[in-house]
Amino acid sequence: MNFTEHTKIRKEKFGAVVFDTLTEKIFVTDEIGGEILRLIEKGKDLLHIISALCDSYDGNGQTIGKDVIEFTNQLKSNNIISG
């Protein structure tokens, strides 16, 4: 997964702000969404992202995996990431 060329990310205390320069849409994420974006920025794949979040946060691995897949699918449908 990679960010599309028209995506800009700004890290914030609460998470992150994602700006799509093509559509001028703004998306705001919480801390966990910001962590997912940071891992995508580092070139990590879906399985690594899920594993890292399972290590960092208390929660059911299946639930975390489902949430990460849902979040990344939303990013893809909004043309924030590709791949």
ABEGO torsion letter per residue (X at the ends): XBBBAABBBBBBAAEBBBBBAAAGBBBBBBAAAAAAAAAAAAGBBAAAAAAAAAAABBEBAAAAAAAAAAAAAAAAAAGABBX
